Amino acid sequence: MLKKIIKAYTQKRQWHTNRKIVVFESDDWGSGRMPDLATYNRLEPLVPGLSKDYYASCDSIERVADLEMLFETLLKYKDSNGNHPVITANAIMANPDYKKIKEAGFEEYFYEPFYTTIQALDDGQKILDLWKSGMDEKIFHPQFHGREHVLVPVWLHELRSGNQPLLAAFNEGVFSVPVTSQLYTKRRNLQAAFDYSGADNDSQFQGNAIREGMKIFSDYFGFNSKSFIASAYIWNRAIEETLYETGVKYIQGLAFQYEPKRNSNKYSKRLHYTGQKNKQGQLYLVRNAFFEPSSDTGFDWVEGCMKRIEKAFAGNSPAIIGVHRVNFIGSLIPSNRKGNIFLFEQLLKRMIAKWPGLEFMSSDRLGDLISFKGIL
């Protein structure tokens, strides 16, 4: 009964349009994950649950082959306005500087910009060149996902306290393993950078992370990010004010925001719908379709996504599709990239054939459309 009430409420209040708009929101670009297969094989016996975590086994910083295959696919197709499908590439702006953190005895956090991490790879400059060419072709549009993709205060606390799986990963240059806090059990997802850590200066640390991350973004790309999405969909409303100060007008997410509670391992669930405004006037953009084949290889993601798109259009809503970077990465498992991009192409073919008037756009473009009441 409650689900029906929520559905009716959001359907009535959300932004409506007769236009068939499709947005692809893709998180984690630029973020370090598993460096290579050899590293994974060394860590697998040392980190419980690693083999069950598809991010650990499939995700890595994007390489040349990943971007080339994805971009080649996107450039094959156009919408009714002659625009190619565009990936809203929600990007992490920095990765941990492991050497400096270790030298400081895990007492202080240091980071390096994402482009420094990428440039250290053998094909690093070509990867960054591909980012730029994708932007020039209007098929790859970066937006802000945060400074780093780790809950820094808790992560450092665990490293200082001798959390062996996390230390093993750290020594391999990896932070993103499915390990929970052993001593500070109130927070279990260490990848949620904007979760509550228990520190008195949480708000100050997160505010600085946003401002510094945004500066890296604007300095490197030459424009400000109009939209933002929190890692793991977890954030406190307080950071929205800081985001607003840095120019963020649109907040991507799910139908529910998970807002951390102090002194508890629980979260408040705050309902959002596309077009909803907060007290700063920022708009929420809510994902209502998903294409995540790496997460479950036995599910028909093409058909499942098509049904959700059809449902969105039937309700006069844009289709906002969540598709994480991991689905396009093949440096660890080549078949992950090849198979998923094949499925992604089938999805593009089917949606264009079914809805000839379809329009592709980025998240911030959709936000602008809603803000200007559909006149763009």
Secondary structure, DSSP 8 states (H G I E B T S, - for coil): -HHHHHHHHHHHHS---SS-EEEEEEEEET------HHHHHHHTTTSTTGGG-HHHHH--S--HHHHHHHHHHHTT---TTS----EEEEEE-EEE-HHHHHHTTTSS--EEEHHHHHHTSTTHHHHHHHHHHHHHTTSEEEEEEES-SS-HHHHHHHHHTT-HHHHHHHHTT---SS---SS-TT---TT-TTS--S-TTHHHHHHHHHHHHHHHHHHHHSS--SEE--GGGB--THHHHHHHHTT--EEEE-SEEEEE-TTSS-EEEEE--TT-B-TT--EEEE--EE--GGG-TTS-HHHHHHHHHHHHHHTT--EEEE--GGGG--SS-HHHHHHHHHHHHHHHHHHHHH-TT-EE--HHHHHHHHHTTT--
